[in-house]
Amino acid sequence: MTDKISAVFEQAGCEGTLCVQSLDGGAEVAVRADQQAVLASVSKVLIALEAESCFADGRLDPGERVTLGAVGRTPGPTGISLLQDDVVLSLRDMVVLMLTISDNHTTDELLRRIGVDAVNAMAARLGLTSTVLESDLQTMLDSIGQDIGRADWADALAWSAGASADEMARADERLLSSRALDPAKGTRGTPRDLVRLLRLIWTDQAGPAAACERVRGIMAKQLTRHRIAAGFRRPVQVAAKSGSLIGVVRNEIGVISYPDGRKYAAAVFTRSRPGADEFAINAAIGSATARAVAALREEGA
């Protein structure tokens, strides 16, 4: 089975790692499941869990309304980052935007409230021994700009608008060795760690029950449905969080729930060169997960 799953990634033109476990952890299918990988926006599940735990135990008021100014927003392809005017949101609604459309600015606003150190302390407490959040997203993006030879992320974007094909090709080569894309230096984890996180959330062991319930419910509403969810059909349900970074990293973690009550936690991380076939890699994430779940179900797990 693992050879067949590895072949799915190879045919899609990417490297892939995977861990799929029954929700009780009694059985698994794994492909390099202890290999560290860049998390990208998958890390937002950790941030959401810590934020919701703060709400549940009274450290933060979930209804507190915050004005997010139009200037200085964390860049991103969706959500608040695209808007031109000030926005007023409650802290709990920031969690919704962070998990459903992977909003970058609300992620950084929540991180300013709870702290990177608190998220890492929570990960350690939950036994996620290979998982580290290195910084907020703005800092990470600026490091990419610096590593390809520009002052920061904004400077890199401005430069790329007028760069030649040869200049972009050289930048892509430097990009591959950037700190943010290095599993030893960037925000990182392993498939096995992230599956453990999901299992703890789905069994109310990751934090206050109310916090776990909120994270589960919001993940079920994620807009992205072309990765893990693409491998399954209704009435099977998928609650997930995707993560992508600079056309190189494409990941997703999630829980697949069957009508018979059996559930499976999955984490799939992929890496490719810039310009790889995004549609093929997204489909491979769904196909690889479906193969692993099918194998577990055949075993009765």
Secondary structure, DSSP 4 states (H G I P E B T S, - for coil): -HHHHHHHHHHHTSEEEEEEEETTSS-EEEESTTS-EE-GGGGHHHHHHHHHHHHHTTSS-TT-EEEE-SSSPPP-SSGGGG--S-EEEEHHHHHHHHHHS--HHHHHHHHHHH-HHHHHHHHHHTT-TT-B--S-HHHHHHHHHHHTTSSSHHHHHHHHTT--HHHHHHHHHHHHTSGGG-TTTSSEE-HHHHHHHHHHHHTT-SS-HHHHHHHHHHHTT-S--SSGGGG--TTSEEEEEEEEETTTEEEEEEEEE-TTS-EEEEEEEEE--TT--HHHHHHHHHHHHHHHHHHHHHTT-
